[in-house]
Amino acid sequence: MKNLEWATNILPEYCALSKGRVKTMKKPTEFTSKVLSLIKKIPRGKVATYAQIAKLAGKPQGVRGVVWILHSSSGAAGLPWQRVINAKGRISFPEMSESWIRQKTLLEKEGVEFSEGGVVDLKIFQWVLKGKS
């Protein structure tokens, strides 16, 4: 059942995204549109997780789709990509890589704090969409 769900609901997203069509699709899928809209709503000083965005967009199993949308659309869509981190409160780039340092610096400039171990306290900094729990 999970494989069927993957093939019918998630795979089309990946196929579109992996071919770089997010920017050029005449009409993005509903999931893509929701993900883009949600990420744009994350305020300065707050973070969201990939899983949180997938769930709010209506596909709790669509975490990888959120990753692809961020990867392929951040620049073109003007997304605050730095505000999306993993469910453990960590930046997903390899620690101390150029991208990791850039994301951490951008978040710190917005007031997000990291523990000595590089973890964001989601109880403090996780964004909560008003009207949703």
ABEGO torsion letter per residue (X at the ends): XAAAAAAAAAAAAAAAAAAGAAAABABBBAAAAAAAAAAAABBBGBBBBAAAAAAAAGBAAAAAAAAAAAAAAAAAAGBBAAABBBAAGBBABBBGBAAAAAAAAAAAAAGBBBBAAGBBBAAAABBBBBGBX
